[in-house]
């Protein structure tokens, strides 16, 4: 289970958080210049299943939001089980014609996938700097991560309101302190 979720719920009711999408109930918190955001949305289904999604994004040069990291937590009432999926975006290697971003998705049981995310090319200086700071290079991405420790670190990051690159904890490197 993710630790600190109750503290996260308390933190997102603070004055810096605001409604991002009234329809979905998404709550958002922006950095001082509105170019990065943390987001949280959670809902409960009629059957008692609970879902939560939280993430970090940055404003791209087209006025939309590019995902950096997302955490999706599912709790299934009937079975008493929960599931966790983490998606992290990485910068592709420079290519002569275009640079691609890649999506790395991590699941329980060590499963993971890598897929092209889109074109990362831009001439906007601020966007280039945000991409450099927030997105690791695809070569830096671990094949397997400790889902729970990575999730807990991101929840702590959200509680503190930090809009920096989330830490992906490689599997096996967190045997102490658990």
QUIZINOR-V529390 format. One record per backbone hydrogen bond with DSSP energy under -1.0 kcal/mol. NH is the residue of the N-H (numbers start at 1). CO is the residue of the C=O. If there is no record, write none. Layout:
BEGIN
nh: <NH & NH>
co: <CO & CO>
END
This chain:
BEGIN
nh: <8 & 9 & 10 & 11 & 12 & 13 & 14 & 17 & 18 & 20 & 21 & 25 & 27 & 28 & 29 & 31 & 34 & 37 & 38 & 39 & 40 & 41 & 43 & 45 & 48 & 50 & 51 & 52 & 53 & 54 & 55 & 56 & 57 & 58 & 59 & 60 & 63 & 66 & 68 & 69 & 70 & 71 & 72 & 73 & 74 & 75 & 76 & 80 & 83 & 85 & 86 & 87 & 88 & 89 & 90 & 91 & 92 & 101 & 102 & 103 & 104 & 105 & 106 & 107 & 113 & 115 & 117 & 118 & 120 & 128 & 129 & 130 & 131 & 132 & 133 & 134 & 135 & 138 & 140 & 141 & 146 & 147 & 150 & 151 & 152 & 153 & 154 & 155 & 156 & 157 & 158 & 159 & 160 & 162 & 171 & 173>
co: <4 & 5 & 6 & 7 & 8 & 10 & 11 & 14 & 28 & 26 & 26 & 21 & 40 & 18 & 38 & 36 & 31 & 57 & 29 & 55 & 27 & 53 & 51 & 49 & 45 & 75 & 43 & 73 & 41 & 71 & 39 & 69 & 37 & 66 & 35 & 64 & 60 & 58 & 56 & 56 & 87 & 54 & 85 & 52 & 83 & 50 & 81 & 76 & 74 & 72 & 106 & 70 & 104 & 68 & 102 & 136 & 100 & 118 & 90 & 115 & 88 & 113 & 86 & 111 & 105 & 103 & 101 & 101 & 99 & 124 & 125 & 126 & 127 & 128 & 129 & 130 & 131 & 91 & 137 & 138 & 169 & 145 & 146 & 147 & 148 & 149 & 150 & 151 & 152 & 153 & 154 & 155 & 156 & 157 & 144 & 170>
END
